[in-house]
Amino acid sequence: MIRLAIDYEHSDRTWWEAGGQDLWESLLDEPDAGAVVVDDSIARSWLASASSLPGWEGTGHEYAPHPIQSSDFDPEDPDGA
């Protein structure tokens, strides 16, 4: 399982305005969720689509390179903190 989460440190809005908002919302069960846990195959497919949109690459800081961060889901730490 993979946890996908909005990276609030990535302040550029290009990706969101280029279709990222709709793509993100397509994953959510709850409106306005900041994170979601999905199967690995869904995450890989979703990240491939996300990375094809303008603003995914080259618009963030070194410490926040993409609008969405991905990490392995740890059931012992469901908030990913």
mmCIF file of the N, C-alpha and C atoms, coordinates in Angstrom:
data_MODEL
# 
_entry.id   MODEL 
# 
loop_
_atom_site.group_PDB 
_atom_site.id 
_atom_site.type_symbol 
_atom_site.label_atom_id 
_atom_site.label_alt_id 
_atom_site.label_comp_id 
_atom_site.label_asym_id 
_atom_site.label_entity_id 
_atom_site.label_seq_id 
_atom_site.pdbx_PDB_ins_code 
_atom_site.Cartn_x 
_atom_site.Cartn_y 
_atom_site.Cartn_z 
_atom_site.occupancy 
_atom_site.B_iso_or_equiv 
_atom_site.pdbx_formal_charge 
_atom_site.auth_seq_id 
_atom_site.auth_comp_id 
_atom_site.auth_asym_id 
_atom_site.auth_atom_id 
_atom_site.pdbx_PDB_model_num 
ATOM 1   N N  . MET A 1 1  ? 0.846   -1.172 0.000   1.00 0.00 ? 1  MET A N  1 
ATOM 2   C CA . MET A 1 1  ? 0.000   0.000  0.000   1.00 0.00 ? 1  MET A CA 1 
ATOM 3   C C  . MET A 1 1  ? 0.895   1.240  0.000   1.00 0.00 ? 1  MET A C  1 
ATOM 4   N N  . ILE A 1 2  ? 0.426   2.247  -0.705  1.00 0.00 ? 2  ILE A N  1 
ATOM 5   C CA . ILE A 1 2  ? 1.150   3.509  -0.840  1.00 0.00 ? 2  ILE A CA 1 
ATOM 6   C C  . ILE A 1 2  ? 0.274   4.638  -0.312  1.00 0.00 ? 2  ILE A C  1 
ATOM 7   N N  . ARG A 1 3  ? 0.884   5.536  0.425   1.00 0.00 ? 3  ARG A N  1 
ATOM 8   C CA . ARG A 1 3  ? 0.192   6.725  0.917   1.00 0.00 ? 3  ARG A CA 1 
ATOM 9   C C  . ARG A 1 3  ? 0.583   7.892  0.018   1.00 0.00 ? 3  ARG A C  1 
ATOM 10  N N  . LEU A 1 4  ? -0.400  8.520  -0.583  1.00 0.00 ? 4  LEU A N  1 
ATOM 11  C CA . LEU A 1 4  ? -0.203  9.725  -1.382  1.00 0.00 ? 4  LEU A CA 1 
ATOM 12  C C  . LEU A 1 4  ? -0.753  10.890 -0.576  1.00 0.00 ? 4  LEU A C  1 
ATOM 13  N N  . ALA A 1 5  ? 0.000   11.975 -0.511  1.00 0.00 ? 5  ALA A N  1 
ATOM 14  C CA . ALA A 1 5  ? -0.418  13.115 0.296   1.00 0.00 ? 5  ALA A CA 1 
ATOM 15  C C  . ALA A 1 5  ? -0.015  14.419 -0.379  1.00 0.00 ? 5  ALA A C  1 
ATOM 16  N N  . ILE A 1 6  ? -0.840  15.423 -0.206  1.00 0.00 ? 6  ILE A N  1 
ATOM 17  C CA . ILE A 1 6  ? -0.506  16.755 -0.703  1.00 0.00 ? 6  ILE A CA 1 
ATOM 18  C C  . ILE A 1 6  ? 0.739   17.231 0.018   1.00 0.00 ? 6  ILE A C  1 
ATOM 19  N N  . ASP A 1 7  ? 1.685   17.741 -0.729  1.00 0.00 ? 7  ASP A N  1 
ATOM 20  C CA . ASP A 1 7  ? 2.885   18.324 -0.120  1.00 0.00 ? 7  ASP A CA 1 
ATOM 21  C C  . ASP A 1 7  ? 2.665   19.828 -0.031  1.00 0.00 ? 7  ASP A C  1 
ATOM 22  N N  . TYR A 1 8  ? 2.276   20.268 1.130   1.00 0.00 ? 8  TYR A N  1 
ATOM 23  C CA . TYR A 1 8  ? 1.951   21.679 1.332   1.00 0.00 ? 8  TYR A CA 1 
ATOM 24  C C  . TYR A 1 8  ? 3.181   22.578 1.265   1.00 0.00 ? 8  TYR A C  1 
ATOM 25  N N  . GLU A 1 9  ? 4.369   22.001 1.292   1.00 0.00 ? 9  GLU A N  1 
ATOM 26  C CA . GLU A 1 9  ? 5.603   22.768 1.141   1.00 0.00 ? 9  GLU A CA 1 
ATOM 27  C C  . GLU A 1 9  ? 5.840   23.149 -0.330  1.00 0.00 ? 9  GLU A C  1 
ATOM 28  N N  . HIS A 1 10 ? 5.168   22.467 -1.233  1.00 0.00 ? 10 HIS A N  1 
ATOM 29  C CA . HIS A 1 10 ? 5.283   22.739 -2.674  1.00 0.00 ? 10 HIS A CA 1 
ATOM 30  C C  . HIS A 1 10 ? 4.217   23.780 -3.015  1.00 0.00 ? 10 HIS A C  1 
ATOM 31  N N  . SER A 1 11 ? 4.628   25.022 -3.108  1.00 0.00 ? 11 SER A N  1 
ATOM 32  C CA . SER A 1 11 ? 3.656   26.117 -3.202  1.00 0.00 ? 11 SER A CA 1 
ATOM 33  C C  . SER A 1 11 ? 3.234   26.501 -4.620  1.00 0.00 ? 11 SER A C  1 
ATOM 34  N N  . ASP A 1 12 ? 3.909   25.997 -5.630  1.00 0.00 ? 12 ASP A N  1 
ATOM 35  C CA . ASP A 1 12 ? 3.540   26.342 -7.005  1.00 0.00 ? 12 ASP A CA 1 
ATOM 36  C C  . ASP A 1 12 ? 2.194   25.711 -7.368  1.00 0.00 ? 12 ASP A C  1 
ATOM 37  N N  . ARG A 1 13 ? 1.313   26.461 -8.007  1.00 0.00 ? 13 ARG A N  1 
ATOM 38  C CA . ARG A 1 13 ? -0.041  25.992 -8.336  1.00 0.00 ? 13 ARG A CA 1 
ATOM 39  C C  . ARG A 1 13 ? -0.181  25.445 -9.760  1.00 0.00 ? 13 ARG A C  1 
ATOM 40  N N  . THR A 1 14 ? 0.896   25.456 -10.544 1.00 0.00 ? 14 THR A N  1 
ATOM 41  C CA . THR A 1 14 ? 0.816   25.050 -11.953 1.00 0.00 ? 14 THR A CA 1 
ATOM 42  C C  . THR A 1 14 ? 0.190   23.673 -12.129 1.00 0.00 ? 14 THR A C  1 
ATOM 43  N N  . TRP A 1 15 ? 0.679   22.691 -11.401 1.00 0.00 ? 15 TRP A N  1 
ATOM 44  C CA . TRP A 1 15 ? 0.186   21.324 -11.545 1.00 0.00 ? 15 TRP A CA 1 
ATOM 45  C C  . TRP A 1 15 ? -1.299  21.234 -11.213 1.00 0.00 ? 15 TRP A C  1 
ATOM 46  N N  . TRP A 1 16 ? -1.704  21.877 -10.136 1.00 0.00 ? 16 TRP A N  1 
ATOM 47  C CA . TRP A 1 16 ? -3.106  21.842 -9.717  1.00 0.00 ? 16 TRP A CA 1 
ATOM 48  C C  . TRP A 1 16 ? -4.013  22.436 -10.785 1.00 0.00 ? 16 TRP A C  1 
ATOM 49  N N  . GLU A 1 17 ? -3.576  23.529 -11.380 1.00 0.00 ? 17 GLU A N  1 
ATOM 50  C CA . GLU A 1 17 ? -4.376  24.224 -12.386 1.00 0.00 ? 17 GLU A CA 1 
ATOM 51  C C  . GLU A 1 17 ? -4.336  23.535 -13.751 1.00 0.00 ? 17 GLU A C  1 
ATOM 52  N N  . ALA A 1 18 ? -3.337  22.670 -13.975 1.00 0.00 ? 18 ALA A N  1 
ATOM 53  C CA . ALA A 1 18 ? -3.192  21.972 -15.258 1.00 0.00 ? 18 ALA A CA 1 
ATOM 54  C C  . ALA A 1 18 ? -3.892  20.617 -15.266 1.00 0.00 ? 18 ALA A C  1 
ATOM 55  N N  . GLY A 1 19 ? -4.765  20.376 -14.308 1.00 0.00 ? 19 GLY A N  1 
ATOM 56  C CA . GLY A 1 19 ? -5.504  19.122 -14.251 1.00 0.00 ? 19 GLY A CA 1 
ATOM 57  C C  . GLY A 1 19 ? -5.211  18.286 -13.020 1.00 0.00 ? 19 GLY A C  1 
ATOM 58  N N  . GLY A 1 20 ? -4.229  18.681 -12.238 1.00 0.00 ? 20 GLY A N  1 
ATOM 59  C CA . GLY A 1 20 ? -3.880  17.941 -11.040 1.00 0.00 ? 20 GLY A CA 1 
ATOM 60  C C  . GLY A 1 20 ? -4.989  17.910 -10.001 1.00 0.00 ? 20 GLY A C  1 
ATOM 61  N N  . GLN A 1 21 ? -5.732  19.002 -9.890  1.00 0.00 ? 21 GLN A N  1 
ATOM 62  C CA . GLN A 1 21 ? -6.827  19.054 -8.920  1.00 0.00 ? 21 GLN A CA 1 
ATOM 63  C C  . GLN A 1 21 ? -7.858  17.961 -9.218  1.00 0.00 ? 21 GLN A C  1 
ATOM 64  N N  . ASP A 1 22 ? -8.267  17.861 -10.474 1.00 0.00 ? 22 ASP A N  1 
ATOM 65  C CA . ASP A 1 22 ? -9.240  16.824 -10.858 1.00 0.00 ? 22 ASP A CA 1 
ATOM 66  C C  . ASP A 1 22 ? -8.664  15.424 -10.674 1.00 0.00 ? 22 ASP A C  1 
ATOM 67  N N  . LEU A 1 23 ? -7.392  15.275 -11.024 1.00 0.00 ? 23 LEU A N  1 
ATOM 68  C CA . LEU A 1 23 ? -6.745  13.975 -10.880 1.00 0.00 ? 23 LEU A CA 1 
ATOM 69  C C  . LEU A 1 23 ? -6.681  13.581 -9.403  1.00 0.00 ? 23 LEU A C  1 
ATOM 70  N N  . TRP A 1 24 ? -6.318  14.514 -8.541  1.00 0.00 ? 24 TRP A N  1 
ATOM 71  C CA . TRP A 1 24 ? -6.261  14.246 -7.114  1.00 0.00 ? 24 TRP A CA 1 
ATOM 72  C C  . TRP A 1 24 ? -7.641  13.863 -6.575  1.00 0.00 ? 24 TRP A C  1 
ATOM 73  N N  . GLU A 1 25 ? -8.635  14.636 -6.942  1.00 0.00 ? 25 GLU A N  1 
ATOM 74  C CA . GLU A 1 25 ? -9.989  14.384 -6.448  1.00 0.00 ? 25 GLU A CA 1 
ATOM 75  C C  . GLU A 1 25 ? -10.544 13.041 -6.929  1.00 0.00 ? 25 GLU A C  1 
ATOM 76  N N  . SER A 1 26 ? -10.026 12.532 -8.040  1.00 0.00 ? 26 SER A N  1 
ATOM 77  C CA . SER A 1 26 ? -10.488 11.234 -8.537  1.00 0.00 ? 26 SER A CA 1 
ATOM 78  C C  . SER A 1 26 ? -10.099 10.094 -7.597  1.00 0.00 ? 26 SER A C  1 
ATOM 79  N N  . LEU A 1 27 ? -9.118  10.309 -6.746  1.00 0.00 ? 27 LEU A N  1 
ATOM 80  C CA . LEU A 1 27 ? -8.668  9.288  -5.796  1.00 0.00 ? 27 LEU A CA 1 
ATOM 81  C C  . LEU A 1 27 ? -9.427  9.292  -4.479  1.00 0.00 ? 27 LEU A C  1 
ATOM 82  N N  . LEU A 1 28 ? -10.051 10.396 -4.168  1.00 0.00 ? 28 LEU A N  1 
ATOM 83  C CA . LEU A 1 28 ? -10.556 10.617 -2.817  1.00 0.00 ? 28 LEU A CA 1 
ATOM 84  C C  . LEU A 1 28 ? -11.926 10.011 -2.559  1.00 0.00 ? 28 LEU A C  1 
ATOM 85  N N  . ASP A 1 29 ? -12.069 9.454  -1.357  1.00 0.00 ? 29 ASP A N  1 
ATOM 86  C CA . ASP A 1 29 ? -13.373 9.024  -0.866  1.00 0.00 ? 29 ASP A CA 1 
ATOM 87  C C  . ASP A 1 29 ? -14.042 10.164 -0.111  1.00 0.00 ? 29 ASP A C  1 
ATOM 88  N N  . GLU A 1 30 ? -13.229 11.005 0.504   1.00 0.00 ? 30 GLU A N  1 
ATOM 89  C CA . GLU A 1 30 ? -13.726 12.147 1.268   1.00 0.00 ? 30 GLU A CA 1 
ATOM 90  C C  . GLU A 1 30 ? -13.278 13.434 0.577   1.00 0.00 ? 30 GLU A C  1 
ATOM 91  N N  . PRO A 1 31 ? -14.195 14.343 0.303   1.00 0.00 ? 31 PRO A N  1 
ATOM 92  C CA . PRO A 1 31 ? -13.794 15.602 -0.315  1.00 0.00 ? 31 PRO A CA 1 
ATOM 93  C C  . PRO A 1 31 ? -12.803 16.338 0.582   1.00 0.00 ? 31 PRO A C  1 
ATOM 94  N N  . ASP A 1 32 ? -11.884 17.021 -0.026  1.00 0.00 ? 32 ASP A N  1 
ATOM 95  C CA . ASP A 1 32 ? -10.883 17.839 0.671   1.00 0.00 ? 32 ASP A CA 1 
ATOM 96  C C  . ASP A 1 32 ? -9.892  17.035 1.503   1.00 0.00 ? 32 ASP A C  1 
ATOM 97  N N  . ALA A 1 33 ? -9.780  15.729 1.290   1.00 0.00 ? 33 ALA A N  1 
ATOM 98  C CA . ALA A 1 33 ? -8.786  14.941 2.013   1.00 0.00 ? 33 ALA A CA 1 
ATOM 99  C C  . ALA A 1 33 ? -7.389  15.342 1.555   1.00 0.00 ? 33 ALA A C  1 
ATOM 100 N N  . GLY A 1 34 ? -6.466  15.373 2.489   1.00 0.00 ? 34 GLY A N  1 
ATOM 101 C CA . GLY A 1 34 ? -5.087  15.734 2.177   1.00 0.00 ? 34 GLY A CA 1 
ATOM 102 C C  . GLY A 1 34 ? -4.202  14.540 1.905   1.00 0.00 ? 34 GLY A C  1 
ATOM 103 N N  . ALA A 1 35 ? -4.733  13.328 2.161   1.00 0.00 ? 35 ALA A N  1 
ATOM 104 C CA . ALA A 1 35 ? -3.951  12.106 1.945   1.00 0.00 ? 35 ALA A CA 1 
ATOM 105 C C  . ALA A 1 35 ? -4.900  10.949 1.669   1.00 0.00 ? 35 ALA A C  1 
ATOM 106 N N  . VAL A 1 36 ? -4.356  9.951  0.993   1.00 0.00 ? 36 VAL A N  1 
ATOM 107 C CA . VAL A 1 36 ? -5.132  8.756  0.666   1.00 0.00 ? 36 VAL A CA 1 
ATOM 108 C C  . VAL A 1 36 ? -4.167  7.572  0.595   1.00 0.00 ? 36 VAL A C  1 
ATOM 109 N N  . VAL A 1 37 ? -4.635  6.397  0.951   1.00 0.00 ? 37 VAL A N  1 
ATOM 110 C CA . VAL A 1 37 ? -3.846  5.172  0.851   1.00 0.00 ? 37 VAL A CA 1 
ATOM 111 C C  . VAL A 1 37 ? -4.460  4.312  -0.244  1.00 0.00 ? 37 VAL A C  1 
ATOM 112 N N  . VAL A 1 38 ? -3.610  3.877  -1.186  1.00 0.00 ? 38 VAL A N  1 
ATOM 113 C CA . VAL A 1 38 ? -4.084  3.086  -2.324  1.00 0.00 ? 38 VAL A CA 1 
ATOM 114 C C  . VAL A 1 38 ? -3.147  1.904  -2.560  1.00 0.00 ? 38 VAL A C  1 
ATOM 115 N N  . ASP A 1 39 ? -3.630  0.929  -3.321  1.00 0.00 ? 39 ASP A N  1 
ATOM 116 C CA . ASP A 1 39 ? -2.791  -0.203 -3.717  1.00 0.00 ? 39 ASP A CA 1 
ATOM 117 C C  . ASP A 1 39 ? -1.612  0.293  -4.540  1.00 0.00 ? 39 ASP A C  1 
ATOM 118 N N  . ASP A 1 40 ? -0.536  -0.467 -4.513  1.00 0.00 ? 40 ASP A N  1 
ATOM 119 C CA . ASP A 1 40 ? 0.677   -0.097 -5.243  1.00 0.00 ? 40 ASP A CA 1 
ATOM 120 C C  . ASP A 1 40 ? 0.418   0.143  -6.724  1.00 0.00 ? 40 ASP A C  1 
ATOM 121 N N  . SER A 1 41 ? -0.362  -0.734 -7.355  1.00 0.00 ? 41 SER A N  1 
ATOM 122 C CA . SER A 1 41 ? -0.602  -0.609 -8.797  1.00 0.00 ? 41 SER A CA 1 
ATOM 123 C C  . SER A 1 41 ? -1.388  0.666  -9.113  1.00 0.00 ? 41 SER A C  1 
ATOM 124 N N  . ILE A 1 42 ? -2.347  1.006  -8.272  1.00 0.00 ? 42 ILE A N  1 
ATOM 125 C CA . ILE A 1 42 ? -3.102  2.257  -8.474  1.00 0.00 ? 42 ILE A CA 1 
ATOM 126 C C  . ILE A 1 42 ? -2.183  3.443  -8.287  1.00 0.00 ? 42 ILE A C  1 
ATOM 127 N N  . ALA A 1 43 ? -1.342  3.394  -7.272  1.00 0.00 ? 43 ALA A N  1 
ATOM 128 C CA . ALA A 1 43 ? -0.404  4.495  -7.020  1.00 0.00 ? 43 ALA A CA 1 
ATOM 129 C C  . ALA A 1 43 ? 0.539   4.686  -8.206  1.00 0.00 ? 43 ALA A C  1 
ATOM 130 N N  . ARG A 1 44 ? 1.085   3.606  -8.718  1.00 0.00 ? 44 ARG A N  1 
ATOM 131 C CA . ARG A 1 44 ? 2.009   3.713  -9.863  1.00 0.00 ? 44 ARG A CA 1 
ATOM 132 C C  . ARG A 1 44 ? 1.307   4.328  -11.076 1.00 0.00 ? 44 ARG A C  1 
ATOM 133 N N  . SER A 1 45 ? 0.111   3.864  -11.370 1.00 0.00 ? 45 SER A N  1 
ATOM 134 C CA . SER A 1 45 ? -0.646  4.394  -12.501 1.00 0.00 ? 45 SER A CA 1 
ATOM 135 C C  . SER A 1 45 ? -0.987  5.867  -12.283 1.00 0.00 ? 45 SER A C  1 
ATOM 136 N N  . TRP A 1 46 ? -1.440  6.183  -11.075 1.00 0.00 ? 46 TRP A N  1 
ATOM 137 C CA . TRP A 1 46 ? -1.814  7.560  -10.767 1.00 0.00 ? 46 TRP A CA 1 
ATOM 138 C C  . TRP A 1 46 ? -0.599  8.478  -10.848 1.00 0.00 ? 46 TRP A C  1 
ATOM 139 N N  . LEU A 1 47 ? 0.539   8.053  -10.297 1.00 0.00 ? 47 LEU A N  1 
ATOM 140 C CA . LEU A 1 47 ? 1.756   8.866  -10.334 1.00 0.00 ? 47 LEU A CA 1 
ATOM 141 C C  . LEU A 1 47 ? 2.250   9.068  -11.766 1.00 0.00 ? 47 LEU A C  1 
ATOM 142 N N  . ALA A 1 48 ? 2.077   8.067  -12.625 1.00 0.00 ? 48 ALA A N  1 
ATOM 143 C CA . ALA A 1 48 ? 2.455   8.220  -14.036 1.00 0.00 ? 48 ALA A CA 1 
ATOM 144 C C  . ALA A 1 48 ? 1.597   9.306  -14.686 1.00 0.00 ? 48 ALA A C  1 
ATOM 145 N N  . SER A 1 49 ? 0.312   9.299  -14.403 1.00 0.00 ? 49 SER A N  1 
ATOM 146 C CA . SER A 1 49 ? -0.567  10.353 -14.933 1.00 0.00 ? 49 SER A CA 1 
ATOM 147 C C  . SER A 1 49 ? -0.223  11.709 -14.344 1.00 0.00 ? 49 SER A C  1 
ATOM 148 N N  . ALA A 1 50 ? 0.005   11.728 -13.037 1.00 0.00 ? 50 ALA A N  1 
ATOM 149 C CA . ALA A 1 50 ? 0.323   12.989 -12.354 1.00 0.00 ? 50 ALA A CA 1 
ATOM 150 C C  . ALA A 1 50 ? 1.603   13.599 -12.891 1.00 0.00 ? 50 ALA A C  1 
ATOM 151 N N  . SER A 1 51 ? 2.598   12.770 -13.129 1.00 0.00 ? 51 SER A N  1 
ATOM 152 C CA . SER A 1 51 ? 3.890   13.289 -13.580 1.00 0.00 ? 51 SER A CA 1 
ATOM 153 C C  . SER A 1 51 ? 3.860   13.776 -15.027 1.00 0.00 ? 51 SER A C  1 
ATOM 154 N N  . SER A 1 52 ? 2.816   13.438 -15.756 1.00 0.00 ? 52 SER A N  1 
ATOM 155 C CA . SER A 1 52 ? 2.715   13.892 -17.153 1.00 0.00 ? 52 SER A CA 1 
ATOM 156 C C  . SER A 1 52 ? 2.136   15.309 -17.261 1.00 0.00 ? 52 SER A C  1 
ATOM 157 N N  . LEU A 1 53 ? 1.603   15.823 -16.156 1.00 0.00 ? 53 LEU A N  1 
ATOM 158 C CA . LEU A 1 53 ? 1.009   17.167 -16.186 1.00 0.00 ? 53 LEU A CA 1 
ATOM 159 C C  . LEU A 1 53 ? 2.055   18.244 -15.961 1.00 0.00 ? 53 LEU A C  1 
ATOM 160 N N  . PRO A 1 54 ? 1.881   19.406 -16.596 1.00 0.00 ? 54 PRO A N  1 
ATOM 161 C CA . PRO A 1 54 ? 2.796   20.528 -16.352 1.00 0.00 ? 54 PRO A CA 1 
ATOM 162 C C  . PRO A 1 54 ? 2.794   20.900 -14.873 1.00 0.00 ? 54 PRO A C  1 
ATOM 163 N N  . GLY A 1 55 ? 3.979   21.214 -14.362 1.00 0.00 ? 55 GLY A N  1 
ATOM 164 C CA . GLY A 1 55 ? 4.102   21.646 -12.987 1.00 0.00 ? 55 GLY A CA 1 
ATOM 165 C C  . GLY A 1 55 ? 4.492   20.545 -12.019 1.00 0.00 ? 55 GLY A C  1 
ATOM 166 N N  . TRP A 1 56 ? 4.538   19.300 -12.496 1.00 0.00 ? 56 TRP A N  1 
ATOM 167 C CA . TRP A 1 56 ? 4.963   18.210 -11.610 1.00 0.00 ? 56 TRP A CA 1 
ATOM 168 C C  . TRP A 1 56 ? 6.461   18.286 -11.348 1.00 0.00 ? 56 TRP A C  1 
ATOM 169 N N  . GLU A 1 57 ? 7.212   18.555 -12.379 1.00 0.00 ? 57 GLU A N  1 
ATOM 170 C CA . GLU A 1 57 ? 8.670   18.545 -12.309 1.00 0.00 ? 57 GLU A CA 1 
ATOM 171 C C  . GLU A 1 57 ? 9.212   19.965 -12.442 1.00 0.00 ? 57 GLU A C  1 
ATOM 172 N N  . GLY A 1 58 ? 10.172  20.304 -11.619 1.00 0.00 ? 58 GLY A N  1 
ATOM 173 C CA . GLY A 1 58 ? 10.894  21.557 -11.791 1.00 0.00 ? 58 GLY A CA 1 
ATOM 174 C C  . GLY A 1 58 ? 10.237  22.805 -11.229 1.00 0.00 ? 58 GLY A C  1 
ATOM 175 N N  . THR A 1 59 ? 9.151   22.676 -10.477 1.00 0.00 ? 59 THR A N  1 
ATOM 176 C CA . THR A 1 59 ? 8.496   23.871 -9.948  1.00 0.00 ? 59 THR A CA 1 
ATOM 177 C C  . THR A 1 59 ? 8.566   23.958 -8.428  1.00 0.00 ? 59 THR A C  1 
ATOM 178 N N  . GLY A 1 60 ? 9.044   22.905 -7.783  1.00 0.00 ? 60 GLY A N  1 
ATOM 179 C CA . GLY A 1 60 ? 9.100   22.887 -6.326  1.00 0.00 ? 60 GLY A CA 1 
ATOM 180 C C  . GLY A 1 60 ? 10.515  23.065 -5.808  1.00 0.00 ? 60 GLY A C  1 
ATOM 181 N N  . HIS A 1 61 ? 10.592  23.179 -4.512  1.00 0.00 ? 61 HIS A N  1 
ATOM 182 C CA . HIS A 1 61 ? 11.885  23.269 -3.836  1.00 0.00 ? 61 HIS A CA 1 
ATOM 183 C C  . HIS A 1 61 ? 12.534  21.890 -3.802  1.00 0.00 ? 61 HIS A C  1 
ATOM 184 N N  . GLU A 1 62 ? 13.817  21.857 -3.525  1.00 0.00 ? 62 GLU A N  1 
ATOM 185 C CA . GLU A 1 62 ? 14.535  20.586 -3.419  1.00 0.00 ? 62 GLU A CA 1 
ATOM 186 C C  . GLU A 1 62 ? 13.906  19.688 -2.352  1.00 0.00 ? 62 GLU A C  1 
ATOM 187 N N  . TYR A 1 63 ? 13.430  20.281 -1.273  1.00 0.00 ? 63 TYR A N  1 
ATOM 188 C CA . TYR A 1 63 ? 12.823  19.504 -0.188  1.00 0.00 ? 63 TYR A CA 1 
ATOM 189 C C  . TYR A 1 63 ? 11.349  19.177 -0.443  1.00 0.00 ? 63 TYR A C  1 
ATOM 190 N N  . ALA A 1 64 ? 10.758  19.751 -1.482  1.00 0.00 ? 64 ALA A N  1 
ATOM 191 C CA . ALA A 1 64 ? 9.371   19.481 -1.862  1.00 0.00 ? 64 ALA A CA 1 
ATOM 192 C C  . ALA A 1 64 ? 9.268   19.523 -3.384  1.00 0.00 ? 64 ALA A C  1 
ATOM 193 N N  . PRO A 1 65 ? 9.833   18.521 -4.056  1.00 0.00 ? 65 PRO A N  1 
ATOM 194 C CA . PRO A 1 65 ? 9.944   18.589 -5.516  1.00 0.00 ? 65 PRO A CA 1 
ATOM 195 C C  . PRO A 1 65 ? 8.645   18.415 -6.291  1.00 0.00 ? 65 PRO A C  1 
ATOM 196 N N  . HIS A 1 66 ? 7.628   17.789 -5.684  1.00 0.00 ? 66 HIS A N  1 
ATOM 197 C CA . HIS A 1 66 ? 6.375   17.507 -6.378  1.00 0.00 ? 66 HIS A CA 1 
ATOM 198 C C  . HIS A 1 66 ? 5.185   17.947 -5.527  1.00 0.00 ? 66 HIS A C  1 
ATOM 199 N N  . PRO A 1 67 ? 4.059   18.240 -6.154  1.00 0.00 ? 67 PRO A N  1 
ATOM 200 C CA . PRO A 1 67 ? 2.870   18.659 -5.399  1.00 0.00 ? 67 PRO A CA 1 
ATOM 201 C C  . PRO A 1 67 ? 2.293   17.556 -4.505  1.00 0.00 ? 67 PRO A C  1 
ATOM 202 N N  . ILE A 1 68 ? 2.562   16.300 -4.866  1.00 0.00 ? 68 ILE A N  1 
ATOM 203 C CA . ILE A 1 68 ? 2.083   15.154 -4.092  1.00 0.00 ? 68 ILE A CA 1 
ATOM 204 C C  . ILE A 1 68 ? 3.287   14.310 -3.704  1.00 0.00 ? 68 ILE A C  1 
ATOM 205 N N  . GLN A 1 69 ? 3.339   13.915 -2.458  1.00 0.00 ? 69 GLN A N  1 
ATOM 206 C CA . GLN A 1 69 ? 4.410   13.021 -2.018  1.00 0.00 ? 69 GLN A CA 1 
ATOM 207 C C  . GLN A 1 69 ? 3.860   11.606 -1.874  1.00 0.00 ? 69 GLN A C  1 
ATOM 208 N N  . SER A 1 70 ? 4.716   10.644 -2.116  1.00 0.00 ? 70 SER A N  1 
ATOM 209 C CA . SER A 1 70 ? 4.305   9.249  -1.964  1.00 0.00 ? 70 SER A CA 1 
ATOM 210 C C  . SER A 1 70 ? 5.250   8.563  -0.996  1.00 0.00 ? 70 SER A C  1 
ATOM 211 N N  . SER A 1 71 ? 4.697   7.636  -0.233  1.00 0.00 ? 71 SER A N  1 
ATOM 212 C CA . SER A 1 71 ? 5.505   6.864  0.714   1.00 0.00 ? 71 SER A CA 1 
ATOM 213 C C  . SER A 1 71 ? 4.812   5.537  0.972   1.00 0.00 ? 71 SER A C  1 
ATOM 214 N N  . ASP A 1 72 ? 5.600   4.571  1.401   1.00 0.00 ? 72 ASP A N  1 
ATOM 215 C CA . ASP A 1 72 ? 5.007   3.293  1.790   1.00 0.00 ? 72 ASP A CA 1 
ATOM 216 C C  . ASP A 1 72 ? 4.097   3.540  2.978   1.00 0.00 ? 72 ASP A C  1 
ATOM 217 N N  . PHE A 1 73 ? 2.953   2.889  2.960   1.00 0.00 ? 73 PHE A N  1 
ATOM 218 C CA . PHE A 1 73 ? 2.003   3.031  4.058   1.00 0.00 ? 73 PHE A CA 1 
ATOM 219 C C  . PHE A 1 73 ? 2.423   2.152  5.221   1.00 0.00 ? 73 PHE A C  1 
ATOM 220 N N  . ASP A 1 74 ? 2.499   2.740  6.391   1.00 0.00 ? 74 ASP A N  1 
ATOM 221 C CA . ASP A 1 74 ? 2.833   2.027  7.613   1.00 0.00 ? 74 ASP A CA 1 
ATOM 222 C C  . ASP A 1 74 ? 1.589   1.973  8.485   1.00 0.00 ? 74 ASP A C  1 
ATOM 223 N N  . PRO A 1 75 ? 0.960   0.804  8.640   1.00 0.00 ? 75 PRO A N  1 
ATOM 224 C CA . PRO A 1 75 ? -0.254  0.722  9.437   1.00 0.00 ? 75 PRO A CA 1 
ATOM 225 C C  . PRO A 1 75 ? -0.047  1.122  10.899  1.00 0.00 ? 75 PRO A C  1 
ATOM 226 N N  . GLU A 1 76 ? 1.210   1.088  11.371  1.00 0.00 ? 76 GLU A N  1 
ATOM 227 C CA . GLU A 1 76 ? 1.520   1.528  12.727  1.00 0.00 ? 76 GLU A CA 1 
ATOM 228 C C  . GLU A 1 76 ? 1.527   3.044  12.839  1.00 0.00 ? 76 GLU A C  1 
ATOM 229 N N  . ASP A 1 77 ? 1.606   3.734  11.699  1.00 0.00 ? 77 ASP A N  1 
ATOM 230 C CA . ASP A 1 77 ? 1.631   5.187  11.670  1.00 0.00 ? 77 ASP A CA 1 
ATOM 231 C C  . ASP A 1 77 ? 0.689   5.670  10.567  1.00 0.00 ? 77 ASP A C  1 
ATOM 232 N N  . PRO A 1 78 ? -0.631  5.513  10.738  1.00 0.00 ? 78 PRO A N  1 
ATOM 233 C CA . PRO A 1 78 ? -1.583  5.811  9.669   1.00 0.00 ? 78 PRO A CA 1 
ATOM 234 C C  . PRO A 1 78 ? -1.597  7.274  9.207   1.00 0.00 ? 78 PRO A C  1 
ATOM 235 N N  . ASP A 1 79 ? -1.116  8.194  10.045  1.00 0.00 ? 79 ASP A N  1 
ATOM 236 C CA . ASP A 1 79 ? -1.061  9.603  9.644   1.00 0.00 ? 79 ASP A CA 1 
ATOM 237 C C  . ASP A 1 79 ? 0.204   9.929  8.873   1.00 0.00 ? 79 ASP A C  1 
ATOM 238 N N  . GLY A 1 80 ? 1.135   8.996  8.826   1.00 0.00 ? 80 GLY A N  1 
ATOM 239 C CA . GLY A 1 80 ? 2.368   9.224  8.091   1.00 0.00 ? 80 GLY A CA 1 
ATOM 240 C C  . GLY A 1 80 ? 3.281   10.228 8.751   1.00 0.00 ? 80 GLY A C  1 
ATOM 241 N N  . ALA A 1 81 ? 3.055   10.504 10.009  1.00 0.00 ? 81 ALA A N  1 
ATOM 242 C CA . ALA A 1 81 ? 3.858   11.515 10.711  1.00 0.00 ? 81 ALA A CA 1 
ATOM 243 C C  . ALA A 1 81 ? 5.205   10.998 11.104  1.00 0.00 ? 81 ALA A C  1 
# 
